Amino acid sequence: MESDANSKLAHRYEIAVSVFLLALTFLWRDNPEFVFPEILYVIVLLLGVNLGTGVVMRRLPVGSWFFAPMTMANCAVITAALRCSGGAESRLWVLYLLPIFTSCLLLTGRQVLWVLLGTLTFNGAFHATAAAVFGRQELFELVLKSGVLVFSGAAGWKLASRQRAAAERADRQRLDLARLEAQAAERESRHDASDGEGDLGLMVSRLTHDLRTPVAIILGSTELLLLQDELPHDELRRDLERIQRSAKSCSTRLDWISGIAGRKEFHPVPCDFPALLTAALTEAGPSLQRRRLSVETVCGDGLPQVSLDAPQLERVLRTLLAALAENLRDDGRLTVSTEAVLDEGILSRIRCAFRSEDAVPGNRLDLDSTVELCLAREIVRRHGGELVAEETLGTRIGAFFTLPAPSPSPTI
């Protein structure tokens, strides 16, 4: 059975039609086809059946079993109305569509079929008994009216079942969203800021897990709204799609962060740093080419091997390339230089610098502006190095980081 709201709406329309028909009958009471005042009494009875159905439905927890007999009562009253408004020639036979459409909204497919068969039975029995001679013309009219009722019922059931399925999906999704929201509130209420301070990986893992819930709520809510066939205007649909794309982008970034935070230990091995830089440039190549950005690499001589976690350092390189590229104008040029330097004359270090003279005026690189840059800085620190953004002067922009070579395995 459909929701109570749809049930009340369907019977409200039936009552409105009955009131309209009652007024119409009274105003045209001199119509020779009407048997007056019997037709008036029948229409009042039809209104009473619909009003009674509405009252019972509001006051008692009735199920689908209640609507089937009330629908058949409607058919019986409509048949009486036909007899009092011209017999077989009555134009009120279209009133049979009312119980059919109502059953499509409220009942299951099998119940709708029984209501349709009952309606056809009432209509067929009336025409068979009302006509003085049941010939070919009368048979044609009966088949024509029955066909209209059958095809109208089939179309109504198809549309109503589609709407019912969409409404059920929406209700389930609303329940899921409410559950997610309750879980998020519960986690927030017992959140302890001191947890994970000694382990950044644990803290980031927990935060990304907590952030997935509001992102899922945003995605689910936008999908709920986009399920509606008719939105107030196209701009709203475009706004919802924009919100959906942004939420999906957040979800992708959370996956990326979880991939880093999930690795609680580094696995440093001696690596060739220029090879890592080449791999990062190769992967970033398509996005750089779309903006026609060129990258020049300058590698110093005698670079020592660095003990590092190659996948995570490659992420750092890709993050810096993407962050610098976002601040450059199209057709800009970026220089990536790598050299060996001495730190206080004792330790040998690798210094990798990203610089460009083609920054968009007013743009600057802020390492705290995105989660990716914050994590990149933390990865470099875990390797014993430091990531620094250079001061932006006009169109000059840059950043560099240093790594010890060799470096002991960092501790968590």
HELIX and SHEET records of a PDB file:
HELIX    1   1 ASP A    4  LEU A   27  1                                  24    
HELIX    2   2 GLU A   38  ARG A   59  1                                  22    
HELIX    3   3 SER A   64  ARG A   83  1                                  20    
HELIX    4   4 GLY A   87  GLU A   89  5                                   3    
HELIX    5   5 ARG A   91  TYR A   96  5                                   6    
HELIX    6   6 LEU A   97  LEU A  106  1                                  10    
HELIX    7   7 GLY A  109  ALA A  130  1                                  22    
HELIX    8   8 ARG A  136  SER A  189  1                                  54    
HELIX    9   9 LEU A  200  LEU A  226  1                                  27    
HELIX   10  10 ASP A  234  ALA A  261  1                                  28    
HELIX   11  11 PHE A  273  ARG A  290  1                                  18    
HELIX   12  12 ALA A  310  GLU A  326  1                                  17    
HELIX   13  13 VAL A  371  ARG A  382  1                                  12    
SHEET    1   A 2 VAL A 269  CYS A 271  0                                        
SHEET    2   A 2 VAL A 306  LEU A 308 -1                                        
SHEET    1   B 5 SER A 294  CYS A 299  0                                        
SHEET    2   B 5 ARG A 333  ASP A 343  1                                        
SHEET    3   B 5 LEU A 347  SER A 356 -1                                        
SHEET    4   B 5 ILE A 397  PRO A 404 -1                                        
SHEET    5   B 5 GLU A 386  ALA A 389 -1                                        
END                                                                             
